[in-house]
Amino acid sequence: MRNRVRIMIPLALAGLLAAACTDGGGTAAPPSQSQAGAATAQADPDSLPRNETLYTTGTQWGPPANYNPIREWDSAVGTKGLVYETLFHYDATAAKLTPWLAESGSWTDDTTYQLKLRTGVKWSDGQPLTAKDVAFTFEVGKMETIPYHNLWDWLKSVEAVDDQTVKFTFSKANYQEWDFMLYSRSILPEHVWKGRSEKEVLDGVNDNPVATGAYTFMSKDQDRVVLKRRDDWWGKAALNMEPKPRYIVDIATPSNEVAMGLLLQKGLDLSNNFLPGVANLVKGNFGLSTYYAEPPYMLSANTAWLVPNTTKKPMDDPAFRKALASSVDVKKIVEGVYGNLVKAASPTGLLPQWEQFVDQSVVGASGFAFDTAKAKKLLADAGYKDADGDGFVENKDGSKISLSLIVPSGWTDWMESARSIAASAKTAGIQITPDFPDFNALVEKRQRGDFDLLINNERQLSNSPYTYYEYMFQLPVQKLQNTVNFARYENKKAWSLVQELDQVRTDDIEGMKKITSQLQQISLDDLPVIPLWYNGLWAQSSTSVWKNWPSSAGGAPKTPAVMWRNWIELGGFETLTQLQPTGS
């Protein structure tokens, strides 16, 4: 084994900054494992050429679990987007689908969609990609445990018309869902996956993937995956683009502090972690950049909500939920917890990228803002009184209100936010106690509805606000709510409107606005979730080895610098094609 260079990384931020200030300007070796006494990193600097290698972190927090594109929630970094590919990408800046494996696609009538594949695309084993592979991929969804199984509620058939043409026939046209499906579904090779059992399809590790993407998995270890660029990737000729790093090493750093230290010592090129103190890093002479040079520094990635369990008292009362919303000082969280790394959310919760859909007249008439006096009045008017004089209101029947707000243990920004919410609610007379179960325990509580309040942000930017409202209003409520409507809120009119929105073409903006305006009115009248802030698309990049990172500056790329799952096809891949070596 070759000798490894070790880099000592102090845990305290002050120590990290001091180390950066005294750094000699060299490029550190890539990180590996920990030592007792301090967070350390080690690597073999000779194993990969540093000037051809991109080191990233912020997606994986442990060993890679699998390389299965069906498992979009826990597959190794790059499984979808770098190794497996989708039919289209989504350009969030232009708000449009970009052809990828598909050359084109269109609705030929109200229930038929025809897709034309590019010619010359080959799997990594040399076999050609054909329409049969696409048809097979969607046929796999007939298996009941596959995440896109419900597509077959309205997809009647999929047919490979010829080698390059696929015909989809629907019972009804759910345009919004279909556009999302086109850029989010990895295409599988039939000749490799055919014959696999349902359990193997869903739970199989899928070692040694056969795929169409620009990278293959070169190696994997307990704390990293290494991807190598394919020189025969079809996109070089067809798309006239090529990702610049020959190698990508994604590291599971043990903490955000370790990621910070590696960035400062130039052993890491891109961190997709939440890192405190970014303002000092950007303004200092550390060779680090973010999308914006000023607050909030980051693009917005998703909305963080305060989610009330609407099946429990008093959260089942919209008047109480409105009072709760008015009691939360979000500005204190934005400034005190995040140091202006995030922005306060609109009362609608719609991301800034969806601003055109916000009905300002609805927000003006029905929106909410932090106002302790108003929160107290709303409580009093709804019959919530402090009868025993302990400073906290009781239920209308006189029973005590003592609510628990759960966020995952170790998520320090959310833990501090929960404390801030509890403190500001206290001034309005609402008793909230923060509680920090481990993540898996929280997920179980969330699924079962065994909670009072929680913070959640599990709907990222997509091609349409349809996905946002599907999260909020989807019915029916199940015994276990796994992915949506954790508030267990039931409103048949709202869900009917969401389904109506689904059947509006994604280019019919005015038609979409008519429905989203009604959904905003319902959401602000009832507040099934309370929008708090826009979580950042955390991206801190080093210019020591690679430059031309995305930023708001004129002439810079506008795609996201991100390796998160389900983001590579939203511009993360395009960012890799625009990087330039610094020559260091």
C-alpha positions in Angstrom: 0.0 0.0 0.0 1.3 3.5 -0.9 2.0 5.9 1.9 -0.9 8.2 2.7 -0.8 11.9 3.4 -2.7 12.9 6.6 -4.4 16.2 7.1 -5.3 17.3 10.6 -8.6 19.1 10.8 -9.5 20.9 14.0 -13.2 20.7 14.9 -13.7 24.3 16.1 -14.5 26.8 13.4 -12.1 29.3 14.8 -9.4 26.7 14.5 -10.4 25.9 10.9 -10.3 29.5 9.9 -6.9 30.0 11.6 -5.6 27.0 9.8 -6.8 28.4 6.5 -5.2 31.8 7.2 -1.8 30.1 7.7 -2.2 27.7 4.8 0.6 27.8 2.4 -1.7 27.6 -0.6 -1.0 24.0 -1.6 -3.7 21.6 -2.5 -4.4 19.0 0.2 -4.8 15.4 -0.5 -8.4 14.0 -0.6 -10.0 12.9 2.7 -10.5 9.4 4.1 -10.9 8.3 7.7 -10.9 9.6 11.3 -8.3 9.4 14.0 -8.9 9.6 17.7 -8.5 13.0 19.3 -9.4 15.1 16.2 -11.2 14.7 12.9 -8.6 13.7 10.4 -8.5 12.9 6.7 -6.1 10.7 4.8 -5.8 9.8 1.1 -3.4 8.4 -1.4 -2.4 11.5 -3.4 -0.9 9.4 -6.2 -3.9 7.1 -6.8 -5.8 9.7 -8.9 -4.4 12.8 -10.7 -5.6 15.7 -8.5 -6.0 18.1 -11.5 -8.5 15.6 -13.1 -10.4 14.7 -10.0 -13.4 16.4 -8.4 -13.8 15.7 -4.7 -17.4 16.3 -3.3 -19.3 15.7 -0.1 -22.7 16.4 1.4 -25.0 13.6 0.1 -23.8 10.4 1.7 -23.4 10.0 5.5 -22.2 6.4 5.5 -21.1 3.6 3.3 -22.8 3.4 -0.1 -25.8 1.2 0.3 -26.5 0.2 -3.3 -26.2 1.2 -6.9 -29.8 0.6 -7.7 -31.5 3.4 -9.7 -34.9 2.3 -8.5 -33.9 3.2 -4.9 -33.6 7.0 -5.5 -33.6 7.7 -1.8 -30.4 5.7 -0.7 -28.5 4.7 -3.8 -24.8 5.7 -4.1 -24.1 9.2 -5.3 -24.4 9.5 -9.0 -26.4 6.3 -9.6 -29.0 8.5 -11.3 -27.6 11.2 -13.4 -24.0 10.1 -13.8 -24.3 6.4 -14.3 -28.0 5.8 -15.2 -29.8 8.5 -17.2 -33.3 9.8 -17.8 -35.2 10.6 -21.0 -35.1 14.3 -20.3 -33.3 16.8 -18.0 -35.1 19.7 -16.4 -33.7 23.2 -16.9 -34.9 25.1 -13.8 -33.5 28.4 -15.1 -35.5 28.2 -18.4 -38.3 26.2 -16.8 -38.3 23.6 -19.5 -37.5 20.0 -20.3 -34.3 19.3 -22.2 -34.1 16.2 -24.4 -31.5 13.7 -23.1 -31.8 10.0 -24.0 -35.0 11.1 -25.8 -34.6 13.2 -28.9 -38.1 14.4 -28.7 -41.5 13.7 -27.3 -45.1 15.0 -27.7 -48.7 14.3 -27.2 -50.2 13.2 -30.4 -53.8 13.3 -28.9 -55.3 13.7 -25.5 -54.3 10.2 -24.3 -51.3 9.3 -26.5 -47.7 10.4 -26.0 -45.0 9.4 -28.5 -41.3 9.5 -27.7 -38.4 9.4 -30.2 -35.1 8.1 -28.8 -31.7 9.4 -30.0 -29.7 7.1 -32.3 -26.3 5.9 -31.4 -26.8 5.6 -27.6 -25.1 2.5 -26.2 -25.1 0.8 -22.8 -21.8 0.5 -21.1 -21.6 -3.2 -22.2 -21.8 -2.1 -25.9 -25.4 -3.0 -26.5 -27.6 -0.3 -28.1 -30.3 1.5 -26.2 -33.6 0.8 -27.9 -37.3 1.5 -27.4 -37.7 -1.9 -25.8 -35.5 -0.7 -22.9 -37.8 2.3 -22.3 -40.9 0.2 -22.5 -39.4 -2.4 -20.1 -38.5 0.3 -17.6 -42.1 1.5 -17.4 -43.4 -2.1 -17.4 -41.3 -2.7 -14.3 -43.7 -0.2 -12.6 -46.4 -2.8 -12.7 -44.7 -4.4 -9.7 -46.6 -3.2 -6.7 -43.6 -2.2 -4.5 -41.9 -0.1 -7.2 -42.1 3.6 -6.4 -43.8 4.6 -9.7 -46.4 1.8 -9.5 -49.2 4.3 -9.3 -48.4 5.5 -12.8 -50.3 2.4 -14.0 -53.5 3.9 -12.5 -53.7 6.0 -15.6 -51.1 4.5 -18.0 -52.9 1.8 -20.1 -50.0 0.5 -22.2 -46.5 1.2 -23.4 -45.3 -0.1 -26.8 -42.0 -0.1 -28.6 -43.2 0.8 -32.1 -39.7 0.4 -33.6 -36.1 0.6 -32.2 -36.3 4.4 -31.7 -40.1 5.0 -31.0 -42.1 4.5 -27.9 -45.9 4.9 -27.7 -47.6 5.5 -24.3 -51.4 5.2 -24.2 -53.2 6.7 -21.1 -56.7 6.5 -19.8 -56.4 10.2 -19.0 -53.6 12.7 -19.5 -52.0 13.8 -16.2 -49.6 16.3 -17.9 -48.0 17.5 -14.7 -47.1 14.1 -13.4 -45.9 12.9 -16.8 -43.5 15.7 -17.3 -42.0 15.0 -13.9 -41.8 11.3 -14.8 -39.9 12.1 -18.0 -37.0 13.7 -16.3 -37.0 11.7 -13.0 -37.1 8.1 -14.1 -33.9 6.2 -14.8 -34.0 4.0 -17.9 -33.0 0.3 -17.4 -31.4 -2.2 -19.8 -33.9 -4.9 -20.5 -31.2 -7.5 -21.3 -29.7 -7.1 -17.8 -32.8 -6.6 -15.6 -35.3 -8.9 -17.3 -36.0 -11.9 -15.2 -35.1 -10.2 -11.9 -37.6 -10.8 -9.1 -39.6 -7.9 -7.6 -37.5 -8.1 -4.5 -34.3 -8.0 -6.4 -35.5 -5.1 -8.5 -36.4 -3.1 -5.4 -33.9 -4.2 -2.9 -31.0 -5.5 -5.0 -27.6 -3.9 -4.6 -27.0 -3.9 -8.3 -23.2 -4.2 -8.2 -21.5 -3.5 -11.5 -24.3 -1.5 -13.2 -24.7 -1.5 -16.9 -25.9 1.9 -17.9 -25.8 4.7 -20.5 -24.3 7.5 -18.4 -21.0 9.5 -18.7 -19.5 7.8 -15.6 -19.1 4.3 -14.3 -18.4 3.2 -10.7 -14.7 2.6 -10.5 -14.4 1.7 -6.8 -16.2 2.1 -3.5 -15.2 2.0 0.2 -16.8 2.6 3.6 -16.4 6.3 3.2 -16.5 7.0 -0.5 -17.5 6.1 -4.0 -15.2 6.8 -7.0 -16.6 7.3 -10.5 -14.6 7.4 -13.7 -15.6 9.2 -16.9 -16.5 7.0 -19.9 -14.5 8.2 -23.0 -17.0 6.5 -25.2 -20.1 8.2 -23.7 -22.7 8.9 -26.4 -23.3 12.5 -25.3 -19.9 13.8 -26.5 -21.1 13.6 -30.0 -24.9 13.9 -29.6 -25.0 16.7 -27.0 -21.6 18.3 -27.8 -20.8 18.2 -24.1 -18.5 16.3 -21.8 -18.1 16.5 -18.0 -14.6 17.9 -17.3 -13.5 15.9 -14.3 -12.2 12.5 -15.3 -12.8 11.2 -11.8 -15.3 12.1 -9.2 -14.8 11.1 -5.6 -17.7 11.6 -3.3 -16.8 11.3 0.4 -19.0 10.5 3.4 -17.5 13.1 5.8 -18.2 12.3 9.5 -19.3 15.9 10.2 -19.9 19.3 8.7 -16.8 20.5 10.5 -14.6 18.0 8.7 -16.1 19.1 5.4 -15.4 22.7 6.3 -11.7 21.9 7.1 -11.2 20.0 3.9 -12.6 22.9 1.9 -10.3 25.4 3.6 -7.3 23.2 3.1 -8.2 22.6 -0.5 -8.7 18.8 -0.1 -12.4 19.2 -1.2 -13.8 20.9 -4.3 -17.5 21.0 -3.5 -19.4 20.7 -0.3 -23.2 20.3 -0.4 -23.4 20.4 3.4 -24.9 23.2 5.5 -21.8 25.0 6.8 -22.1 27.9 9.4 -20.0 31.0 9.0 -20.2 31.0 5.2 -20.2 34.9 5.1 -16.7 34.8 6.7 -15.5 32.2 4.2 -16.8 34.0 1.1 -15.5 37.4 2.2 -12.2 35.9 3.3 -9.3 35.1 1.1 -9.9 31.4 1.1 -10.7 30.7 -2.6 -14.3 29.7 -1.8 -17.4 30.7 -3.5 -21.2 30.4 -3.3 -23.9 31.1 -5.8 -24.5 34.6 -4.4 -21.8 36.8 -3.0 -24.2 38.3 -0.4 -27.0 36.8 1.7 -28.6 34.3 1.3 -25.5 33.1 -0.6 -27.4 30.0 -1.8 -30.2 29.2 -4.2 -33.4 28.0 -2.7 -33.9 24.2 -2.8 -37.0 23.4 -0.8 -39.4 24.8 1.7 -39.1 24.0 5.4 -42.6 23.8 7.1 -43.8 23.5 10.6 -46.2 20.5 10.2 -49.0 20.1 12.7 -50.7 16.7 13.2 -54.2 17.8 12.3 -55.7 14.7 13.8 -54.8 15.9 17.3 -56.2 18.7 19.5 -55.7 21.6 19.2 -53.9 21.2 15.9 -57.2 20.0 14.4 -58.5 23.6 14.7 -57.5 26.0 11.8 -57.9 28.9 14.2 -55.2 27.4 16.5 -53.0 26.7 13.5 -53.3 30.4 12.4 -52.4 31.6 15.9 -49.4 29.2 15.9 -48.2 30.6 12.5 -48.4 34.2 13.8 -46.5 33.2 17.0 -43.3 32.1 15.1 -40.6 34.6 14.7 -39.0 33.3 11.4 -36.7 36.3 11.1 -35.0 35.2 14.3 -34.4 31.8 12.8 -33.2 33.2 9.5 -30.7 35.6 11.2 -29.9 33.9 14.5 -29.8 30.2 13.4 -28.8 30.5 9.8 -26.9 33.8 9.7 -29.0 34.8 6.7 -28.1 31.7 4.7 -31.8 31.1 4.1 -34.7 33.3 3.2 -38.1 33.5 5.0 -40.7 31.7 3.1 -43.8 33.3 1.5 -47.0 32.4 3.4 -47.8 30.2 0.4 -44.5 28.3 0.8 -44.0 28.3 -3.0 -40.3 28.5 -3.9 -38.9 31.7 -5.5 -38.6 29.8 -8.8 -42.4 29.4 -8.7 -43.0 33.1 -8.0 -45.2 33.6 -11.1 -47.8 31.3 -9.5 -48.1 33.2 -6.3 -51.4 35.1 -6.2 -50.5 38.3 -4.3 -54.1 39.3 -3.8 -54.7 36.0 -1.9 -51.6 36.5 0.1 -52.5 40.1 0.9 -55.9 39.2 2.1 -55.2 35.9 3.9 -51.5 35.7 4.5 -49.8 35.7 7.9 -46.8 37.2 9.6 -45.1 37.1 13.0 -47.3 39.1 15.3 -47.4 38.0 19.0 -50.4 40.3 19.8 -52.4 39.0 16.8 -51.5 35.4 17.9 -52.9 36.1 21.4 -56.0 37.6 20.0 -56.6 34.7 17.6 -56.2 32.3 20.5 -58.6 34.3 22.7 -61.2 34.7 19.9 -61.1 30.9 19.3 -61.7 30.1 22.9 -58.2 29.3 24.1 -57.7 30.9 27.5 -55.1 30.8 30.2 -57.4 29.8 33.0 -54.8 28.7 35.6 -52.5 31.7 35.1 -49.4 29.7 34.2 -48.7 31.7 31.1 -50.0 29.1 28.7 -53.5 28.7 27.1 -55.5 25.6 27.7 -57.8 23.7 25.3 -61.4 24.9 25.0 -62.4 22.1 27.4 -59.9 23.3 30.0 -57.4 20.5 29.4 -53.7 21.4 29.3 -51.9 22.1 26.0 -48.4 20.8 26.0 -47.0 20.2 22.5 -43.9 18.3 21.4 -41.9 19.6 18.4 -39.7 16.8 16.9 -36.7 17.2 14.7 -33.9 14.7 14.1 -31.1 14.5 16.7 -27.9 15.9 15.3 -29.5 18.2 12.8 -28.2 21.2 14.7 -29.8 23.9 12.6 -33.2 22.4 12.9 -32.7 21.7 16.6 -31.9 25.3 17.2 -34.8 26.4 15.0 -37.1 24.2 17.1 -35.9 25.9 20.3 -36.5 29.3 18.7 -40.0 28.3 17.6 -40.8 27.1 21.2 -39.4 30.4 22.7 -41.5 32.7 20.4 -44.6 30.5 20.8 -44.2 30.8 24.6 -44.6 34.6 24.4 -48.0 34.1 22.7 -49.1 31.5 25.4 -48.5 28.3 23.5 -46.4 25.6 25.3 -44.1 23.7 23.0 -41.2 21.5 24.0 -38.5 20.6 21.5 -37.7 16.9 21.3 -34.8 15.3 19.3 -35.3 11.6 18.5 -32.9 9.9 16.2 -33.8 10.1 12.5 -35.1 6.6 12.1 -37.3 7.0 15.2 -38.6 10.3 13.9 -39.5 8.7 10.6 -41.5 6.0 12.3 -43.4 8.6 14.4 -44.0 10.7 11.3 -45.3 7.7 9.3 -47.7 6.6 12.1 -48.9 10.1 13.0 -47.4 9.7 16.4 -46.4 13.4 16.9 -47.7 16.8 17.7 -45.5 19.1 15.5 -42.5 18.4 13.3 -40.3 20.3 10.8 -40.2 18.8 7.3 -38.9 19.8 3.9 -39.4 16.8 1.7 -40.6 18.5 -1.5 -37.7 19.9 -3.6 -37.8 22.2 -6.6 -39.5 20.5 -9.6 -41.0 21.3 -13.0 -44.3 22.4 -11.4 -45.9 23.5 -8.1 -48.1 20.5 -8.7 -45.6 18.4 -6.7 -45.8 20.9 -3.8 -49.6 20.7 -3.6 -49.6 16.9 -4.1 -47.4 16.8 -0.9 -49.8 19.0 1.0 -53.2 17.7 0.0 -52.9 14.0 -1.2 -55.7 11.7 -0.2 -56.6 9.2 1.1 -54.7 9.4 4.3 -53.1 6.0 4.9 -52.4 4.2 8.2 -48.7 4.9 7.3 -48.0 8.2 5.6 -44.6 7.5 4.0 -43.9 10.4 1.7 -46.7 13.0 1.6 -49.3 14.8 3.8 -47.6 14.1 7.1 -50.1 16.6 8.6 -52.9 14.0 7.8 -55.0 16.9 6.6 -58.2 15.9 4.8 -59.8 18.3 2.4 -61.6 16.6 -0.6 -62.0 19.9 -2.4 -58.3 20.7 -2.3 -57.3 17.2 -3.5 -59.8 17.4 -6.3 -58.2 20.7 -7.3 -54.7 19.1 -7.3 -56.0 16.4 -9.5 -57.5 19.0 -11.8 -54.2 20.8 -11.9 -52.5 17.5 -12.9 -54.6 17.5 -16.1 -53.5 21.0 -17.2 -50.7 21.1 -19.7 -47.4 22.4 -18.1 -47.1 25.1 -20.8 -50.6 26.5 -19.9 -49.4 28.9 -17.3 -52.7 30.8 -17.0 -54.7 27.6 -16.6 -52.3 26.5 -13.9 -52.6 29.8 -12.1 -56.4 29.6 -11.9 -56.1 26.4 -9.9 -53.0 27.3 -7.8 -54.7 30.5 -6.7 -57.6 28.4 -5.3 -55.2 26.0 -3.6 -53.3 29.0 -2.1 -56.6 30.3 -0.7 -57.3 26.9 0.9 -53.8 26.5 2.3 -53.9 30.0 3.9 -57.4 29.6 5.2 -56.6 26.2 6.9 -52.8 26.2 7.2 -52.3 22.4 7.0 -48.6 23.2 7.0 -46.9 26.4 8.1 -44.2 27.6 5.7 -41.1 28.8 7.6 -38.1 29.3 5.4 -36.6 28.3 2.1 -33.9 25.7 2.8 -30.7 26.5 0.8 -29.2 24.5 -2.0 -26.0 24.2 0.1 -23.1 24.6 -2.2 -19.7 25.8 -1.2 -17.0 25.4 -3.9 -13.3 25.8 -3.9 -11.4 27.3 -6.9 -8.1 25.7 -6.0 -8.4 23.0 -8.6 -11.6 23.8 -10.5 -13.1 27.1 -11.6 -16.1 28.5 -13.4 -18.5 27.4 -10.7 -22.1 28.6 -11.0 -22.9 32.0 -9.6 -25.2 35.0 -10.1 -22.3 36.9 -11.6 -22.7 37.9 -15.3 -21.3 35.2 -17.6 -21.1 32.5 -15.0 -23.0 29.3 -15.3 -26.5 29.4 -13.8 -27.0 25.6 -13.2 -26.8 24.3 -9.6 -23.5 23.0 -8.2 -24.9 19.9 -6.6 -24.4 16.2 -6.2 -27.6 15.5 -4.2 -29.8 12.6 -5.3 -32.4 13.7 -7.8 -30.6 17.0 -8.5 -28.1 15.9 -11.1 -30.7 15.8 -13.8 -31.8 19.3 -12.7 -28.6 20.9 -13.9 -26.0 19.3 -11.7 -24.6 17.3 -14.6 -24.5 20.4 -16.8 -22.4 22.1 -14.1 -19.8 19.4 -14.5 -19.5 20.1 -18.2 -18.8 23.8 -17.6 -16.1 23.4 -15.0 -12.6 24.5 -16.0 -9.3 23.4 -14.5 -7.4 26.2 -12.7 -4.0 24.8 -13.7 -2.9 24.5 -10.1 
